């Protein structure tokens, strides 16, 4: 049962755009704070902190507290996962560039023809 919950936790987190973007943004050297992550991903600060806490529980990030400031750093496995997602993103971009016409426009044309 616990194994199934863990699987669902990873699937529910990484099949969403914003958490994946948060992880890949953290792979950049200039991003160090939660506010920077939330701005880069265009997400609320509270949602960003919630996702970062989940990343911490999974061992993907670590927080280094310096006074009142929490610095965020990817762990070794976090860097690997971020790198893998970047690779997938690049593959999707290559695939998207090969599509001649957006799918949504194709559906619209089919509807117009049926009328």
C-alpha positions in Angstrom: 0.0 0.0 0.0 2.8 2.4 0.9 4.6 1.7 -2.3 1.4 2.6 -4.3 1.1 5.9 -2.4 4.8 6.8 -3.2 4.2 6.0 -6.9 1.1 8.2 -6.9 3.0 11.0 -5.1 5.7 11.0 -7.8 3.3 10.8 -10.6 1.0 13.5 -9.3 4.0 15.8 -8.7 5.9 15.3 -11.9 3.1 15.1 -14.4 2.4 18.8 -13.7 4.2 21.6 -15.5 5.0 23.9 -12.6 6.9 21.4 -10.4 8.9 20.2 -13.4 9.8 23.8 -14.3 10.7 24.5 -10.6 13.1 21.6 -10.6 14.8 22.6 -13.9 14.9 26.3 -12.9 16.8 25.3 -9.7 19.4 23.7 -11.9 20.5 27.2 -12.9 23.2 28.8 -10.8 21.5 32.1 -10.3 18.4 30.7 -8.6 18.8 30.4 -4.9 15.6 31.5 -3.1 12.0 30.5 -3.2 10.9 33.9 -4.4 13.2 33.6 -7.4 11.8 30.2 -8.2 8.2 31.4 -7.9 8.9 34.4 -10.2 10.7 32.2 -12.8 7.9 29.7 -12.9 5.1 32.3 -12.6 3.6 30.6 -9.5 2.5 31.8 -6.1 5.0 31.9 -3.4 2.9 29.6 -1.1 2.5 27.0 -3.8 6.3 27.2 -4.6 7.2 26.6 -0.9 4.7 23.7 -0.7 6.3 22.0 -3.8 9.8 22.7 -2.5 9.0 21.1 0.8 7.8 18.0 -1.1 11.1 18.0 -3.1 12.9 18.2 0.2 11.0 15.2 1.6 11.9 13.3 -1.6 15.6 14.1 -1.3 15.7 16.3 -4.4 16.6 19.6 -2.7 18.1 20.8 0.6 17.6 24.0 2.4 20.5 25.9 4.0 19.3 28.4 6.4 21.4 31.5 6.8 19.8 33.8 9.4 16.3 34.4 8.2 17.0 33.4 4.6 16.6 29.8 3.3 18.9 29.0 0.4 17.7 26.2 -1.9 20.1 23.7 -3.5 19.5 20.6 -5.6 20.9 17.4 -4.2 22.9 15.1 -6.4 19.8 13.1 -7.3 17.9 16.3 -7.8 20.4 17.5 -10.3 20.1 14.2 -12.2 16.3 14.4 -12.3 16.5 18.1 -13.4 18.9 17.1 -16.1 16.7 14.3 -17.3 13.7 16.6 -17.4 15.7 19.1 -19.5 16.5 16.3 -21.9 12.8 15.4 -22.2 11.9 19.0 -22.7 14.4 19.4 -25.5 13.0 16.2 -27.2 9.5 17.7 -26.9 10.7 20.9 -28.5 12.3 19.1 -31.4 9.1 17.1 -31.9 7.0 20.3 -31.7 9.1 21.9 -34.4 8.4 19.0 -36.8 4.6 19.4 -36.5 3.5 21.5 -39.4 0.2 22.6 -37.9 -0.9 22.8 -34.3 -3.3 20.0 -33.4 -6.0 22.4 -32.1 -6.2 24.1 -35.6 -6.6 20.7 -37.2 -9.6 19.9 -35.0 -11.1 23.3 -35.8 -10.8 22.7 -39.6 -12.5 19.3 -39.2 -15.4 20.9 -37.4 -15.7 23.6 -40.1 -15.8 20.9 -42.8 -18.5 19.0 -41.1 -20.8 22.1 -40.9 
